[in-house]
Structures are given as structure tokens and as C-alpha cells.
Amino acid sequence: MFNYRSVITSKHKICSYEVLYKETSLYIKSPKNFKNKILKYLIFLRTPLENFIQQHPEFLTSLAPIKLQNHVPQIVKTMCNVSQKVGLGPMSAVAGTIAEFLGYEMIKWLDKENLRKFLIIENGGDIFSYVDEPITVGIYAGEKSIFTNRLGIKINLLNQPLGICSSSGTVGHSLSFGKADIVVIVSLKASFSDSLATATCNLVKTSKDVNKAIEFAKKFDETIFVCIGINRTISFWSKTDKIEIVKL
């Protein structure tokens, strides 16, 4: 999990605001407050997903990949595709996918109004970001963790979409079969990062599993960065020097 709301900062004037709808709780930073417009788009985005789940309840509960059907909503298709790649059920990607779809839509709004592209959308600990200046995101691995509020992830990959997603076996209410305090995945797609973070966390039962879990996560071409923390052990791998662990 991340301590986004207190750690992510910008040198320029940025609006920070929340948008809530049913189970979705968004925290957003953008050059302009789009709250009302986001709420309308969120309803538009969630409605076909909710209707699909009503007709196919196994989509909500399956812990294994679901075979993709013909003529399904695009959000369903994306969730199925990324979760199948890492070997999990489609709901492992739901928060990241919603943030990703909203992010691409908001980039269009920024372009239309000729606003700078600085956009962060957090959805339940999973982020879609598109930034034009470096950001540092604080790691939250539980109140008792030695890493919480002491370490962050500095991201200097600019002017492109990123998915910065986390999973934990000890923090929060999301289903996990692992014991890691924190797993962070960064890729170009929040949907993929979300699902892979869960799959990677599931592999970590003790600190001895960390290296094996990192090897699993980095085998995917999409993966840019992996960080795993458990007890007093933290390890990371980065494909680029544009993302690194830093002290806060």
C-alpha cells in the first residue's frame, strides 16, 4: 500500500480531490478539478461491468482466469486478458483497470483544455499516473513496518502512462494468500500492475521467498519495477534507472 495522499507533491499548483461512487474511492491530482465529470464517467464505466457480473457471477468470485467470451464490454476484456497472463481471476485487476480507463479519458480532457499533463489517480492503493515532473511515492507497509514513512519510490519516467500498484498480505482487506507486507509493481498499464502485484504477493510466505517472487514478476516483458517488503527484508529490481528506492 502507499501513503499517496501525504507524500505525492508537485512543484506547481495542482488540485487534489476525492471522488466516491459505490465501492470505488478515488483520490486524484490534476491541474483542474474534474470531480463532477469524473463521477459521470465512473458511472458510465462501472455500469457495463456491474451488469456483466450480474449475468456472470463467477466473474466476481473466480480465483482462476476466466475464458474470454465474445462481445463483452471492453473493461471486462481488459481485466480478463491481464489476469489470465499472471494466472489469477479477473477481479485481481479491477481497481487498476478502473484507474487506467479513467486516466486515458482524463488525458483527453487535459488535451482539449490545453492543460499540462500531470495526472495521478489512486484507486484503493493502485495508481494510474501521467506526470511531467518526477514524483516520490511513500511506501506504506503497515504501522509496525520499519519501511513505512521511511522509504519511497522515486519515479522519473515522464510523459507516459504508468501503473503503480501494490498488494499486501498483512495490510488492508483485499484477498491475498501471501504474507508480504508490501509488493509494488510498476508497468505501463495499471490493469497489469494491479493483477501482477497480487500474484507476486501470493508467492511470498517468508523472507526466503522474496527472490523467487521477484524473478516471477520480472519475467513479464511489461514489468518495469518490482519491490517486495516482508518483516525487516526489502528487495527490489528495476529495468530502468528512472525508478529507484529512496529514503524519505
Backbone hydrogen bonds, N-H to C=O, Kabsch-Sander energy under -0.5 kcal/mol:
donor,donor_aa,acceptor,acceptor_aa,energy
3,N,138,G,-1.9
4,Y,2,F,-0.6
6,S,3,N,-0.9
7,V,3,N,-1.1
7,V,4,Y,-0.6
8,I,4,Y,-2.0
15,C,30,S,-2.7
17,Y,28,I,-2.2
19,V,26,L,-2.0
21,Y,24,T,-2.6
24,T,21,Y,-2.4
25,S,23,E,-0.5
26,L,19,V,-2.9
26,L,24,T,-0.5
27,Y,122,E,-2.1
28,I,17,Y,-3.1
29,K,120,I,-2.4
30,S,15,C,-1.8
34,F,32,K,-0.8
38,I,34,F,-2.9
39,L,35,K,-2.3
40,K,36,N,-1.7
41,Y,37,K,-2.0
42,L,38,I,-3.0
43,I,39,L,-2.0
44,F,40,K,-2.1
45,L,41,Y,-2.4
46,R,42,L,-2.7
47,T,43,I,-2.2
49,L,45,L,-0.6
50,E,46,R,-2.9
51,N,47,T,-2.4
52,F,48,P,-2.0
53,I,49,L,-2.2
54,Q,50,E,-2.0
55,Q,51,N,-1.6
56,H,52,F,-2.0
59,F,56,H,-2.1
60,L,57,P,-1.0
61,T,57,P,-1.0
62,S,58,E,-2.4
77,K,73,P,-2.3
78,T,74,Q,-2.5
79,M,75,I,-2.0
80,C,76,V,-2.4
81,N,77,K,-2.4
82,V,78,T,-2.3
83,S,79,M,-1.8
84,Q,80,C,-2.0
85,K,81,N,-1.4
86,V,82,V,-1.1
87,G,83,S,-1.2
88,L,83,S,-2.6
89,G,63,L,-0.6
92,S,89,G,-1.6
93,A,90,P,-1.8
94,V,91,M,-1.2
97,T,93,A,-2.4
98,I,94,V,-2.3
99,A,95,A,-2.1
100,E,96,G,-2.4
101,F,97,T,-2.8
102,L,98,I,-2.3
103,G,99,A,-2.3
104,Y,100,E,-2.3
105,E,101,F,-1.6
106,M,102,L,-2.6
107,I,103,G,-2.1
108,K,104,Y,-1.1
109,W,105,E,-1.3
110,L,106,M,-2.5
111,D,107,I,-2.3
112,K,108,K,-2.5
113,E,109,W,-1.9
114,N,111,D,-1.3
115,L,110,L,-2.9
118,F,116,R,-1.5
119,L,130,Y,-2.9
120,I,29,K,-2.2
121,I,128,F,-2.8
122,E,27,Y,-3.0
122,E,120,I,-0.5
123,N,126,D,-3.3
124,G,25,S,-1.0
126,D,123,N,-0.7
127,I,164,I,-2.1
128,F,121,I,-2.2
129,S,162,L,-2.5
130,Y,119,L,-2.7
135,I,155,I,-1.9
137,V,153,I,-2.3
138,G,136,T,-0.5
139,I,151,L,-2.6
140,Y,1,M,-2.7
141,A,139,I,-0.5
145,S,142,G,-1.2
149,N,139,I,-1.4
150,R,147,F,-1.9
151,L,147,F,-1.9
152,G,246,V,-2.8
153,I,137,V,-2.7
154,K,152,G,-0.6
154,K,244,E,-2.8
155,I,135,I,-3.3
155,I,153,I,-0.5
156,N,154,K,-0.5
156,N,242,K,-3.3
158,L,156,N,-0.9
159,N,131,V,-3.2
162,L,129,S,-2.2
163,G,187,S,-3.1
164,I,127,I,-2.2
164,I,162,L,-0.6
165,C,163,G,-0.6
165,C,185,I,-2.6
166,S,125,G,-0.7
167,S,183,V,-1.9
169,G,180,A,-3.3
170,T,180,A,-0.7
179,K,204,V,-4.4
180,A,201,C,-0.5
180,A,204,V,-0.6
181,D,229,G,-1.8
182,I,229,G,-1.9
183,V,167,S,-1.8
184,V,227,C,-2.8
185,I,165,C,-2.7
186,V,225,F,-2.2
187,S,163,G,-1.8
193,S,189,K,-2.5
194,D,190,A,-2.3
195,S,191,S,-1.7
196,L,192,F,-2.8
197,A,193,S,-2.2
198,T,194,D,-1.5
199,A,195,S,-2.2
200,T,196,L,-2.7
201,C,197,A,-2.3
202,N,198,T,-2.0
203,L,199,A,-0.6
203,L,200,T,-1.1
204,V,201,C,-1.5
205,K,203,L,-0.9
209,D,206,T,-1.8
210,V,207,S,-1.2
213,A,209,D,-2.3
214,I,210,V,-2.4
215,E,211,N,-2.2
216,F,212,K,-1.9
217,A,213,A,-2.3
218,K,214,I,-2.6
219,K,215,E,-0.7
219,K,216,F,-0.7
220,F,217,A,-1.1
223,T,220,F,-1.2
224,I,186,V,-3.0
225,F,186,V,-1.6
226,V,237,W,-2.8
227,C,184,V,-2.0
228,I,235,S,-2.8
229,G,182,I,-2.9
230,I,233,T,-2.8
233,T,230,I,-2.6
235,S,228,I,-2.4
237,W,226,V,-2.5
239,K,224,I,-3.3
243,I,240,T,-1.0
244,E,154,K,-1.9
246,V,152,G,-2.7
248,L,150,R,-2.6
